Amino acid sequence: MALPTGSGTETLHAHHFNNVDATQVLISGLQHHVYTVLSIIVYCNVLNATTDVGTIVMRGHDGHAGTSNLNIRIARFNIQVNETFVWNDKFAFNGVEPTGTNVFSAAEQIAIAAQSGSQIQYLEFEQTDVADDYDITVTYIDQDNT
């Protein structure tokens, strides 16, 4: 049976990334989509140093300063080889944010909700060193409002 897609649909997704050793995009936003992250599971295979960390970031528009293409940290963790980090606090983000907004006025809040901009939002994983090696699973709901 085919999975329905298109305007008005809501679909469950799971992405798996093996041996991640560089910045990895987990979710790449699309305009008029809302993403609800259900969980992120990170397993550590290899570390360059025991002080190395993994970081979950949103790359996109900063509603505080009105600056685009910034990394906003969601979580930072220092797991060791053969350990697992689990993020299961749900959060949502828009696929696109308008640039030049600070979420102060009603008009700016409407522009954000309407995703009337061009700043694509990304959920990413970063690590301290390219010698670090992680397996990652992310599950989320994609609401398509096109």
Number of C-alpha atoms within 10 A of each C-alpha: 3 4 6 10 12 11 12 11 14 17 14 13 12 13 12 12 14 12 14 20 18 16 15 16 16 22 20 14 21 20 20 18 22 21 23 17 22 18 17 22 16 22 20 21 17 16 20 12 12 11 11 15 17 21 16 23 20 22 20 24 26 20 18 10 11 13 14 20 15 13 17 14 14 14 12 15 14 16 18 18 15 10 11 16 17 13 15 13 9 11 12 13 16 23 25 26 27 23 23 15 22 17 17 10 10 9 11 18 15 12 17 20 15 17 22 16 15 15 20 21 24 24 23 19 26 18 23 17 16 13 13 21 21 23 16 22 16 20 19 20 16 23 21 19 14 11
